[in-house]
Amino acid sequence: MDIRPDDAILDLGAGTGRNACLMRRYLSEQGRIVGLDIGPEMLAQAQRRCRRFANVTFEKQRVEEPLPYEEEFDKVFISFVLHGFIQEDRLRIIANARRALRPGGHFLILDYNEFDLARSPWPVRFAFRRIECPLASDFVRRDWRAILQEQGFGDFQAHRYYFGYVRLLAARRMLLAE
């Protein structure tokens, strides 16, 4: 994620706060993390997990609804959340991320990579049909670079994991003139 010591990071769907605490290791006291989640039990775990860090806070907030942030974060991170929404809500989340980012800031999506589910090995097909929500099958069929580019992002970088089925996709908020 190329976290710099003074970065301001917005964690969408922060869950138990595990990722926030991991990211916090790279920040100085000038950096900060704001984690958003809607689950009271998740927020309670996150607050317990990160309570010793004054620059890590959590708020109860739906990530697909308008957020109160405008150009105040260097990075927006979302981990295994986006695939669980319908496409219209995914676009709202992307718009929230773009609005929250400073120009040139990075949106980082850790989630499933694009792939053809029908041509995947049987364990992958089995997992998607038995474990994952139906929205995940829709998510893996979409061209996320093209979608993000339409929303004002560019300069993509991708790191693939788990035989290419998972990826960290980084996209920079482009300036209007770019």
Secondary structure, 3 states (H helix, E strand, C coil): CCCCCCCEEEEECCCCCHHHHHHHCCCCCCCEEEEEECCHHHHHHHHHHCCCCCCEEEEECCCCCCCCCCCCEEEEEEECCHHHCCHHHHHHHHHHHHHHEEEEEEEEEEEECCCCHHHCCHHHHHHHHHCCCHHHHHHHHCCHHHHHHHCCEEEEEEEEECCCCEEEEEEEECCCCC
